[in-house]
Amino acid sequence: MAVYVDDMAAPFSPKHAPGRTYVMCHMIADTDEELHAMADRIGVARKWFQGDHYDIAKAKRALAIKYGALALDQRTLAAMAALKRHGEPMGDPATAKERRHAQYERLSAAREAAKAAKEQGAS
């Protein structure tokens, strides 16, 4: 089991702190329990939980890595998150993009088949 952080660098200017801008990235984990435990450990409030990930500032990213999170590029982390959202294990980061592409192809084929069946039934 593991926690992962990406290298995204999205600016975020909170309304409560005019003039302040944070550089944000994502944090995900194999389980919600691991994700929340890391968030607690690095001082990220639960209000930043986005349903399947946390948006965290770069300073918190550094802490997460210090405490064992694995750093990934943004596309790999996004592929892993998409796999998990569709009920598949995130698995090995080294194969995540390839597995996500295969998953996308399967889902697209299923949608096309359903569409064709619907059209055939309507005729």
N, C-alpha and C positions, 0 to 999 in steps of 0.2 A: 504494500500500500504506500501511496506517496502523495505529496502536495506539489503542485507545479505553479510557476509564475512565468508570464510571458514578457517580451521585450517591447510591448506597445508603449508609446509615449504620447498619450492623448492629454492635451491641456484641459484642466477643469478649474473653473473660477466659481467658487461657492458664493451664493448670494449673501451669506452671513459674514463674509470676509472680503469686502470690496477691495479691489486692487491686488488681491492675492491669487496666484495661479499655481496649482499643483500639477505635476506630471504623473499621470495615472497609468496603471497596467492592470492585468487580470490575475486572479489566483483561483485555481480549481484543485480538486482532490478526487481520489478514487471514491471516497465516501464523504457524506455531509459531516459525519462526526469528526473525521480528520480535518476537514476544511474549517469547521468552527473551532476546533482545538488550536489550529495554527493561528486563526484570526484572534482568538483570545490571547495567545502567547505573544503576538506582535502588537497587541493593543488596537485592533480594528473592531469597531462596534458592530453589533449585529444589524444595525439599521442599514449598513452598506452591503448586506447580503442581497444578491440579485436573483435569487431563486436557484441558481446552479453555480454561481461564482461570486467572488468579491471583486469590486473595483478597489484597488489599493494604490497609495502614493508610492513613488519610487523609494523613499526612505523605508517604508514598510516592506517593500520588495527585498531590499538589502537585508533586513532583519529576518525575513522568511527564509532567504537563502542561508543565512548564518545558522538558522535552526533546522536546516535540512531540506528545504524546498528545492526542487530541481528547476533550473532556468531553461526555458524553451523559447524558440522563436514564436511569433504571434500566430503564424499559419498552423504550426504543429499543435499549439494549444487549442486553437479554434477547431481543428479537426478532431481532437480528442473530446472536446466539449460536445460537438455535434454527434459523435458516436454515442456518447453517454445519453444525450437527450433522446436518441432513437432506440434506447434500450440495449445497446451493445457495450461491452467492456471497453474502457479507454485503452487498455493494453500498453504495449511497448511504444513509447514516443517515436522511435525510429521508423515505425511502419504506419503511424497514425494517418498521414496524408494519403497514402496508398489505400488503406482500409476505408477511409472516409470517401474516397472517390468511388470505390467499389460499392459502398453502401448507397451513395447518391445514385449510381447507375441502377441498382436494384429497385430503389424507391421510385425512380423515374419510370422504369419499365412497368412497375406495378400500377402507377397512376395512368400510364398510357393504355394498359390493358383494361383497366376499369372504365376509362373513357370510351374505348372501343366497344366494350360490352354494353355500356349504357346506350351508345349510339345505335348499336345493332338491335337492341331491345326496343328502341323507339321506332324503328322502321317497320 
